[in-house]
Amino acid sequence: MCLVSTKRALRLGLVLFIVLMMSACGGGGVEGGGDGGEPEKAKARTIPDYGELRAQKYVTEEFKPAFSFEVVGEGWVVGGHEDRGVLDMRQGVEGPVLSFVNEQRVFDPSKPRDLISVSTPEDLITWLQRHPYLQTEKPEPVTIGGVNAEQLDAVVADVPASECGDTCLGLFVVSLEVDWVVYEKEKVRFIVLKDVRGERVTIALEAPAVDFEEFLPQAQKVLESVEWKGT
């Protein structure tokens, strides 16, 4: 079996894409009319397949339920092509990850080496708390885009070698082609929204434990701008 993770897949292609785009565009710059007139009012843009996320507002096309968010500051890039069940963005090509996940199944924590998937539990926060390879803190209530959620911080403890690698822990199945994984010594903030237009959405802020606190305020700015379409 070959595990596919949107957080790590096509990383080399992303690096090459950014290098080529910077060469072609002279290092970037904000798009505009080019006629010296007043800038147009900011509109939500669709998310590029790969590459830089410039400071502006974006709206999802494929991820369901649809939502918009705003990027403030520099350094964000798309971590993989937007999918029906997952959207990853990261700080730099190899940096911390902010993921929006609509998981279909979960991996059985009692058989982590085999990556056997089972139905997603109704109470995902409790499932994460009981996961043998996650060291969790006390969950807290939060609100994302006006929707109530639960937030849980966890550190990935030592993980058993499995089909996804020696330091890799499979958590969610997003689709037939995409699995969502975490890695040893990472810290992850899970935010579980139980009902966004009838669907559950899990948001994950993921970084090496030593870098997590530095990454947190950058990711929080994005989360504060989230607006769910149709809610």
Secondary structure, 3 states (H helix, E strand, C coil): CCCCCCCCCCHHHHHHHHHHHHHHHCCCCCCCCCCCCCCCCCCCEECCCCEECCCCEEECCCCCCCEEEECCCCCEEECCCCCCCEEEEEECCCCCEEEEECCCEEECCCCCCCCCEEECCCCHHHHHHCCCCEEECCCEEEEECCEEEEEEEEEECCCCCECCECCEEEEEECCCCCEEEEECCEEEEEEEEEEECCEEEEEEEEEEHHHHHHHHHHHHHHHHCCEECCC
